[in-house]
Structures are given as structure tokens and as C-alpha cells.
Amino acid sequence: MEEDVAAHVRDQVDAIYRSESRRVLATLIRLLGDFDLAEEALHDAFAAAVEQWVEKGIPANPRAWLISTGRFKAIDRLRRSERFESADGAILDRLQATEMHDSSEEGVEDDRLRLIFTCCHPALSPDAQISLTLREVCGLTTEEVAHAFLAPPPTLAQRIVRAKGKIRDARIPYEIPSRSDLAARLASVLHVIYLVFNEGYLASSGASLTRADLAGEAIRLGRLLVELLPEPEAMGLLALMLLHEARHSSRTTLAGEMILLEDQDRSLWNRAQIEEGVELVESALASHRFGPYTLQAAIAAVHAEASRAATTDWPQIVGLYDVLLRADPSPVIELNRAAAITMRDGPEAGLSLVDAILVRGDLAEYHLAHAARGDLCRRLGRTSEAITAYQRALELATLEPERRFISLRLKELSSSVR
């Protein structure tokens, strides 16, 4: 009987760890002002829960119990520390003098928002921001983060250690930015989430086109941010991710081969994600305070709402790209706009725009620019130019499904000129 109770408690503790550990950690980081000490306190608190809840039962508010226990465990750990330093003494004094923070939903969620902004502080390098966010906010292990970005675990671990050291040594405040600083700081947070999603939606290299785990983490972060801080661009980014992820099941064959948007089976698209994404886009646009993420989401919404590729509203998409290009000038956006103009006005119009981009040299090393030129030349019957462009795209591509797709195009073109 006792073994059954112990097993039940362990199962409950495991469930609470999955649902609450990131919230508890965020509050402990605020209380302790130190990532590593907070993580030690978190694990001490859960270890204590396994022991004490068997005898005393699971408390009515497990999260508050864990925060309180973690705080006292940190005090004990500091007192026992053989390497007790002045910095530890300052933490200990603050812990002993500070009343327990409100552990209500609002107070804990403020701590989670503080943690996100701290991990995405612009003083940290982009790689450090991404790694720290996945590790501390999402709760991925160091090994999982390393696997996600194809880095050796020791290298990734050092990156995280250096990021934590930078936060400590530079005295980066653990706080939500003031309203005057929010726009600039929010941009860093959104950029990190966007980079994580992009790596999941279209991996930078490797055998698989997508990384569902990373895309899922990015969407989870996006939902959390909108819940905590419902700013229009946060809604726009979440909408963009949902609308792209809605097509996940149709983007590859069972064998993992690429399927272009125009050839995808739209019955496989996730209508619930599309409806949620469209609703978020409309809310963000209605605010009149939207930016590039919302505009990209609006373009994705036009694609998602077309029942067939042939009925896509290309004039509207071109118009949205015109606005996006003014808001966020970028050669990649120019390239995407050229693809939309191709669909509206024909391949000659698109090719002149792609050639202008390539002549400037902006995307000379970008495989998709050369693949786009190859496709346009193929459509126009300029086979030798198409082959040259596809060969250059193949030289630059690192993702295996893309390489196989380009190789197939080359094979088809080569056989047609024999």
C-alpha cells in the first residue's frame, strides 16, 4: 500500500515538474538573482517534494510550496557553502530580508516574462539568446539544445555558461522593460522566437526538411508571450508561425521529399491553426501598430485561405509585399515579392527582378535565389540558363531534401536537351 502511495506521489511530482518547473524557476531566479543557484534550488525543492509529500500529502498550492521550499533550500545551501563569498552573503541577506513574493498566477507570470526578457537581452549574442531561452524558458536539456543546432554538447554548455556569466557580470537587470524601452527589447524577444521557429520550419542543414520539436517550442513561446504581453507584433508573429505550421503535413512526402506550395494537398492543412492564425492577424492589423511579422502573417493568411493554388489572390499578396518591403527592406523579401509578381504577371516579369537582385550581389550565396532563377528560366524554355542556375543552387544548398529536389530538376532538364 505504501509503495502504491509513493508511486502515485512520484507520478504527481513528475506531472507537476512538467507543468510548473519553468514557472517555479522563473520566480527563484528573481528571488536569488543567480541562474545556477536557482536551478539547484529548483531540484532541491522537487527532491524534497518526493520525500515529504508521501507522508504529508500534496499541498493545495504545489507551486507556492515549491517556491518557498526552494528559497529555504537556497538559504541552507549558501550557509553551508565552503566557498562562501561576499556575493553569496549579499544574496543571503536579501533572501532573509525579503518577504515571499506573491505566488499568485499574476505574480508568477510576471516572473516568466522577466525571464524571457533577460534571456533575450540585446547584450547577449544571438546564439546565446537562443540557447539560453531554449534551456531556461522552454526547459530543454543542454543535450537537446545542442542537438537542435547541431553543436557538440560541451560547446553548447559553454555558450550557456558564458551567457549566464554575462548576465551576472554586466548586472543585466531581471525585469520587464519600461514602456519606453519595450518596443526595442520586444524586438529582440520576437527575433529569437522567430529564429527558433525558422530552424524548425526549414532546417538550416541536415537530413530532414523540418524540425517539429523546434517549431513546437517556438509556437509555445509565442503563445506564452501573447498571453503575458498581447502586443500586436507578438500576435503577428504567433499568427505567422501558426499559419506556416498549419501546412506541416503537406510539405513533404512520406519519404521526406519536398512538395512545393502549389502542389500541396490542401485538405491536409490544419484548419484550426489557420482559423486561429487569421483571427490573430486581423486583431494585429486592427491595432494599426503592426510591423513586419504581422505583414508576413497577412501574406500567409491569403495563401491559407485559398482553396486551390489557382485561386490565390496574387494581386493582394503583391500589395502586401510592397508594404512589407517599405517596412523592412531586405533582398530576401525582394526575392519573395519577385515570386509573387511572377504568379501575377508571368515569368518574364519575375526573372527581370530576380536578375536585378543577383546582379547587385546581395543574394549571390543564397541558394534559393539561384533556384528561383533556374525555375523561371525553365518555365521560359531557357534550358541551358536553367541548368546553370540550378547547378549553382545545388553547390550552395546544405539541406538534403532541397538538394534532392534540385538534383531532380537538373536531371529532368538534362534529359530534355539530349
N, C-alpha and C positions, 0 to 999 in steps of 0.2 A: 504493500500500500504506500509506504513512504517513498519507494522507488518510483511509483506512478506519479506521486505529487512532485517529486524532484524533476522528473522528466517533463511534466506539464509546465513547471516553472521555467525550466530551461527553454522550452519551446516559446513560452511567452516572452522571455527575455530576448530571445533571438528576433522575434517579431517586432518588439519594441526597439531593438537596436536598428533594424532596417528602417523603421518609420520615424524614429526620433533622434537617432545619434547625431545627425548633422545639425539639428536644432540645439541639442544639448551642447555640442562642441562650440557652436557659434557663441552661445552665452558664456561658456567657460573661457573662451578666448577673450571676450570683453572683460570678464572679471579678472583674469590672470595677466592679460597683456602679453602673452607668450604662447605661440602656436604649440611648441613641443610640450611645454608643461600642461597645456590644456588637453592635448591628446593623451598624455599619461594619466591625467585626472579622469578623463572620459573612460579609459579602460579600467582604471581602479574602481570607478563607480559601478560599472556593469559587472565587474567581478564580485563586488560587494552585494549587488542585487541578487546574483545567483545564489550566494550563501544565505543572505538574510531573508529573502522573500519565501524561501522554503518553509522557514519557521514562522515568520510574521505575516505572511500573505503579501500579495501585490498591493501597493498603496493605491489610493484613489486617484492620485495625480503622479504617475510614474516619472514624468518629465521633471517636475519640480523636485521630486525626491532625488533623482539622478544629478540634477544641477547642484543641489545642496550637498549631497554626498561627495560629488567631485570637488567642490570647493573645499570641504574639510579635508579630503584626502590630499589635496594640493598643499594645504597648510601643514599637514603632518609630514609630507614629503620634503617640504622646504626646511622644516625644523630638523629633520634627520639628516639633511644633506651634508656630506663631508666636504663638499666644495662650496659651502655657503659663502656667498659673496654679497657685496653691497647691493647689487641689483636684486638678488633674491630677497634681501632684507626689505627693500622698497616694496616689492610685490607682497611680501608677508604683512608688512604694516598696512598696506592698502586693503588687503583681504580681511584683516582683522578689524579694520575701522569701517569697512563698507557694509552697509545693510544689504541683505539679499535683494537682488534686482527683482522687479515684478516678473513672475514667471507665467503671466497670462499669455494668451495667444498673441496679443498685440506686441507685448514686450519682447517675446522670443522672436517673432518675425522681424522686428526692428534689428535684432542681433544678426539674423540671417542676411538682411540687406547690408548691414555694416560689413559682414564677412565678404560678400560679393564685391563690394567696392574696394575693400582692402586688397583682395587677391588680384583685382584688375587695375590697381593703381598705376598711372602712367609712368611712375619712376621705375617700374619693373619692365624688363624686356618683354616683347610679345610672347616669346616661347615660355618665359617664366610665368606670365599671367595665365596662359592656357594650362600649363602643368599644375600650378597651384590651385586654380579653380576646379579642375577635374579631381584633384586629390582632396582638397578641403571642403569644397561646397558639394560636389557630387559624391564624394566618398569612395572613388575608385582607388584601388591599391596602387602603389608605386609601379608594380609589375604591369598592371592593366594600363596605366597611362603610358608606360614605356612601349608596350605592345601597340597601343593605338597610333603612336607616332614613329614606330619602327626604330626606336632608340634603345641602346643597351640599358637595362635597369640601373646599373651603377651611375651611368651618365645622367639619367633622369633624376635619380635620387640626389645627386649633387646639385642639379639645377634647382630642385625644390629647397634644399638646404640653403643655397645661396639666396634664393628669393626670401625665405624667412629671415635670414640674416640681414638682408637689405631693409626689410620692414622694421626690424628691431633697431639696427644701427642708424638708419635715417629717421627714426622716430615717426614713421608714417602713421598718421592717426587712424585708429579703428573707429570710423564714424561714417555716417551718411553725409554726403556733401551738402553744404548750404545751398539754398535755392539759386544763388548767383553762380555757384560753381557746378551745379547739377548737370547742365547741358554738356559741358566739356567732359566731365567724368562719366556721364552716362554713355557717351560715345565710345569710351574705352571698353565698358562692360558689354555693350552691344557688339562691338567689333570682335571681342573674344568669343562670345556665343556664336557669332556668325562664322568665325574661323573653324570652331569645333564642328558646326553643322556642315560646312563645306567639305571638311575632311571625311565626314560620314556620308554625305550625299554623293560626292565624287572623289574617291580616294586619290591622293597625290601620286601614289605608286602602288605596286603590288599586284596580286593575282585577282582580286575582287574589285568590281566597279564601285561598290558601296560598302560602308561600314555601319550597319544598322545600330550597333551599340552606341557609336558616337552621335549619330543623328538623333537617337532617342534621348541621350543625355542633354544635347543642345536644346531639344524641344522642352525637356523637363526644366532646364534652366530658364528658358524663355517664358514658360508658364509661371514659374516662381517669380520672375521679375515683374511680369504683368500683374500678378496678384499683389505683390508688395508695392509696386510703383507703376500704376497704369498710365504711363506716358504714351503719347501717340506713336513715337518711333519704336518703343518696346512692343506695342501691339502690332505695328507694321512688320517688325522682324519675326514675331511669332507667327503671324499670318503667312509670311513668305516661306518659313520653314514647313508649316503645315501643308501649304498648297503644293510645295515640291515633294514632300514626303508622301502625299496622297497618291502619287504616281509610282511609288516604290515597286509594287508588284508587277508593273507592266514594263519596267525599264530594261529588264534582261530576260533571256530565255531560261529555261530550266537548266541549261548547260552553262549559264553565266555569260552568254553573248549579248552585246549591246543591241537595244532596239531604239531607233530614233523616235522622237516625239510624234512625228506624223504617222508612224507605223504602229504605235502602241494601241493595245486593246483597251479602250476607254471604259469598258464595262468592269475592268479590274480596279479602276480608280476608287479610292476611298471617299465616298460621298460625304460621310460625316465630317472628315477632316476638311474637305473642300467647303462645306457649308460654314464650318467654324472659321476657316480662313477668310472667306468672303465677308462674313459678319465683322471680323476684326478689321479688315481693310476699310470697310465702309465707316466704321467708328473712327478709325485714324484719319481718314480723309475728311470726315465731317468736322474734325477739330481745327482744320486749317493750320495746324502746326506740325505737319508731317514732313518727312525728308526722304532720302534715297531708299531706305528699306521699305517704306510704305509704297513708293512708286514701283519698286521691283515686285512687290506683292500684288499690286494692282495689275501689272502685266501678267503675272502668273495666274491671277483670277480670270482674266479674259481667256487665257488658254484653257483653264479648268472648266469654264462654263460652256465651251463649245462642245456640242455633242459629237461632232466629227471634225477632223483636221480641216476639211474643205470649207467648213462654215466658220472658221476662226475669223474674228473681226480684226484683220491686219491693219486697216487704217487707224483704228483705235490704239493698237499696240504701237504703231509708229509714232503716233501723237504722244503717247506716254513716254516712249524712249526720247523724244525731243525734249520733254520736260525734265526727264531724268538726266540727260546729258548736260543740261544747263545747271542742274542742281549738283551734279557730281561728275565733272568732266573726267573721262577715262577712256583710253583706247579700247579696253575690253567692252565697255558699254557701246562705243562706236561700232565695234565688230558685231555685237548683238543687234544693234539698230540696223546695220547693213543686212543682216539675215532677214529682219522683218521687212525691210524695203524690197528685198528680193522676192518675198512672198506677195507683196503688194504690187510691185511694178515690173518684176521679171529679173532673170539672172544677169542681164547686161547692166542694169542699174546697180545691182548688188556688187558685181565684180569691180566696177569702177571705184566704189567706196572701199572695198577690201584692198585693192591695189594701192589706193592713196595712203591707207594706213600702213601697209607694208613698205612702201617707198620711204615713208618717214622714218622707218626703222623701229617704231615703238613696240611692235609685236614680232620682231624678227626671230626671236627664240621661243615663240608661243606656238605650240604645235596645232592648236585649234584654228589659228589664223590661216596657216598653210592648208589645213584640212578643208577649211571653208572655201579657200581659193580653188582647191582641187575639185570640190563638189560643183562649184559654179562653172568651172571650165568643162567638167564632164557634162553638165546639162547643156552647155552651148556647143558640144561636139568638138571642143578644142582638146583632143585626147592627149597629145604629147605634153601640153602645158599641164593638164590634169595629173598626168603621171609624175612629172617633175615636182609639182606641189605636194602630192601625196607622199612621194619619197622623202621630201624634207620633213613632212609631218611625222612620218614613221621614225626618222632619225631622232626627233625631239621627244616623242611620246614615251612615257615611262609606265603607264598603266596597261597591264596585259590585255584586258578586253578591248581597249581602244586600239592597241597595236594590231590585234587580230582583225578588228573591223577595217582598219586602214589597209592592212595586207590583203584582205578580201577585195576591197575596191581596186587595189593595184592589179590583182590577179585578173579581175573582170576586164579592166581597161587594157591590160597587156594582151589578153586573148582576143580582144576585139580588133586589134591592129595587125594581127598575124595574117 
